[in-house]
Amino acid sequence: PLLPAFLWAWFKIWGNSLISLKFLTWIIVTATDILFYFVAARIFPKSRFIPISLILYILLMTALGGNSLWFDLLIAPLFLITYYLLSQKKFFSAGVVLGLALLTKQLSLVAAVPVYFMLRPSRQHFLILVKGVLTVLFPAILFLAVTGVFPDFFSWAVSFPSTIARHSFQLPQGRSLLLVAAIFLAFLTQLRTNPNISYWGLASLVFIYPRFELFHLQPTLPFLALIFANPKIFRARLSLAALAIFLLISIRQITRDYNQPDRFYEDSTIAISVWIKSHTQPNEKI
């Protein structure tokens, strides 16, 4: 449970307030934007289209809930770093970062698919990566076991998600379904040109299941924007059309959400909170 543990430490230092949470979120968002530019410049060093891909990423991230702190927001930079380290053949370091992702959100296991395609020629490289993962996971699991909270963690990470998947499944709205389909097709058309980026993007799409809320797309957005940093993609008119569609969707969503109240701080939520406090005792179960 890396993110809750980190938040506990953050709030101890900066206080448990909305502005403190916002400040942390802005730090993560800004750091991820800088990281994206760095990775794009290393993967496509001669590309003139990196600024365009960065603008696309910033707009998509903002439009699809990137201004709120959730596990998926933190997975985005961790996946991007893992992909970059693997492309640079730094397998142990990639394993360490992937281990941090697994501690942040256990659905990060889907990264096994793109990792397999990037490492399939070499069993030795795979074992080095596994050592990096275990370097992070083993001390964490040992700590949870020693403190006696591992059963609670296992229940939260393994048992509870299956329950949620059964009871909170909701069919995607038409708009969400079209967006997911467009992103899926964008990666599918790039499997030959940008195979590794496409594998990461397609695997990350799994995060949107079962609730189909758009902020769960955060882990896939860096890879979607990254394919538009490749100069080869702009040779096809279809790619230009796809870029225009993603930009229009982003701008429309940002315009719609602009100046809305903070999530969970809407008038209706505050009214419910006041009602509960006035109708319950401090130790009463709800």
N, C-alpha and C positions, 0 to 999 in steps of 0.2 A: 504493500500500500504506500508507494513512494510519494505520490502527490499529497495525500492527507498528512503524512509525516512531515513533508516539507512545509505545508501550510501551517501546521502546528508551530514549527520553529519560526516561520515568517511572522505569524501573529504575535508570538512571544516578544519579538523584537519591535515590530512596527504597530502593534495593536490590532485588535479584531474589529475592523471597521470596513465600511464599503469603499472608502477612498484608498485604504491600504490594499484591498483586493484588486481594485482597479489599477493601482500603480504597478502591482506585480504582473497583472495581465498585460499592461502596456510594455513592460520590460520584455516579457516572453515574445510578444508580437513583434516588437522592434528587432530583437535578437534573431528571430526566425527570418525576418525580411533580409537582414544583413547576411545571415547564413545562406539564404537562397541565392543572393547575388554572388557570393563567394563560390558556391558549388557550380552555378551556371557558368561563371567565368572560367572555372577549371575544366569543366566537361566540354564546353564549346569555346575555347580560347580565342578563336578568330571570328566569332559571331558578332554581328552588329545589332542583333535583335534581342540581346539580353535585357536592355532597358524595357522593351515592350513586354517581355515575359515577366519581368519584375512588377510592372504596373498591373498586368493581368493578375498576378498572384496576390498583390495587395488588395485589389478590388474584390476578387473572389473570396479571399480570407475574410474581409470585412463584411461582405454581403451575406456569407453563410455562417454567421455567428462567431467569427473570430475575435470579436470584442468581448467575449465572455469566457471565463476560465472554466475549462472542463478537461477531462482526461485526454480527449481527442486532440485538443489544442497542443498539449505537450508531446503527444505522440508524433505530430508532424515534424518538428525539428529532429527528434530522435531517429525517426525513419530516414530522414534526409541525410543525417550524419552517417548512419549505418551504410546507406547506399554509397555515399561518397568514399568512405573508408574502404569498402569492398572494391570499388573501382580503382582505388590506389593500392590495392593488395595489402592493406594493413588489417589483416584478418583478426588478430587478437583484440585490437582496439575496437574493431567493428563488433566483436562479440561482447565486449564490455558495454558498449552503448545499447546494443540489442537487449542485453540483460536488464539495463535500466528501463527500457521500454516495456519489457515483460513484467517488471515490478510496478510500472505505472498503470498499465491496463493489460490484463491477461489475454485479451483477444489479439494482442500483438503476435501471438503464435502464427498468425497468417503470414508473417514475414518469412516463415520457413519456405514458402513457395518461391519468392524471388531470390532468396538466399541460395536455394537449391540450383536454380538456373544460372546464377553467377558463379557457383563453386563446383558444378557437377563434374568438370574434368579432373578435379583433384580431391582425393580423400584426405590428404595431409592438410590442405588448407581448411577443410571442413572441421577437422579435429582441433586445429588452432583456434578457430572461431568458437567452438564449443567450450574450450578452456576459458576463453574470455567471458562467455556467458556464465559459466559456473563460478568464475571469480566473483561475480556480483551476486548470483542467486544463492550460492551455498551459505555465505555469512548471513544473508537476509533470512533464509529459512531457519538456520540455526538459532538466530536471535529470536524469531517468532516462537520456536519450539521451547527455548530456555525460559522465555517470559510467560509461557503457557497460553499464548493467544493464537497458536497455529490452527487449532480446530475452528476458531472464529474466522480466521483468514480464509481457510479452506472453504468454509460455508459461504462466505461472501464471494470468493473468486470462482468457485466451481459449482456449488449447489444452487446458489441464488440466481445466477444468470440463466440457468435452464428454466427455473420457475418464471422469471421475468419474460423469457422468450415465449412461454406458453400463454401467459396472462396479459402481457402488454403489447402483443403483436398488433400492429395496425397497418392496414393497406395504405400504400403511399398515395398522396393526392396526385392529380394529373400533372400538375406543375413539377412536383418533385420527381415523379416517374420520368417525365420527359428530360429533366436535367440529368438524372442518373444515367438514362439511356444515351444521352449525348456524350457524357463523359466516357462511358463504356465504349462507345463507337470510336471516340477519339483515340483511346489507347489501342483498340483493336486494329485500327488502320495504321498504327505506328509500330506494330510488333516486329516488322522487318527492319525498319529504319532505326528505331530506338527500342530494341528488345528489353533491355534491363530496366529502363525507365518505365516502360509499359507494364512489365511484370509487377513492379512495385505499386504502380497506380491501380492496376486491376485487383491486386490482393488487398489494397487498402480500402477498396470500395465495400468490402465485407462489413466494415465498421457501421455502416448505415442500417444494417439489419439488427433487430427486428422492428425498430420504432420508426425508421425512415424520417428522422428529423435531420434537417440539412446541416446542422453543425457537426454531425458525425462524419461529414465528408472532409473535415480538416486534414486528416492524414494523407488523403489522396491529392489534395490541391497543389502541393509543391511539385509533384510529378506531372500533373496536368499542365501547369505553367511552364515546366522545364522543357517539354517537347516543343514549345513555341520559341525556345531559345536556339533551336537547331535551324541553321539557314536553309537546309534542304526542304523543310516543311512548307516554306513560302513559295515553292515552285508550283504547288497545286492550288487552284482556285477554291477547292473545297476547304482547304485548311484556312484560307483567308476568311471564308464564310463562317467557319467554326469559331475563329478568333472573334469576329464581329458579334456573333451570337452570345458568346460567353461574356464579352464586355458589356453588351446591352443588358443581359440578365443581371449582371453585377450592379450596374448603375441604377437600374430600376429598383432592385431590392434595397440598395443603400438609400435611395431617395424615399422609399416607402418607410423604412425603419428610422430615418433620421429624426432625432429629438424625441424619440419614444422614451418612456420611463425605464429605469433599470429593471431587469428581470427580477422578479420576486419582491420588487419595491413598488409595484403598481398599486393604485388605490384599492382595487378589489382584494388583493392579497393582504394589504395592511388592515383592511376592514375585517377580514377573516381572523387575522392574528389578534386584533383587539377583542373580537367576540369570544374567541377561545379563552383568552386570559380572564375575561369577566365571568365566564361560565364554568370554569374548572378550578380545582385546587392545585397548588404547586406540584404535589407528588402524585396526582391522579393520572391514570393511564388514559390515553386518547385512542 
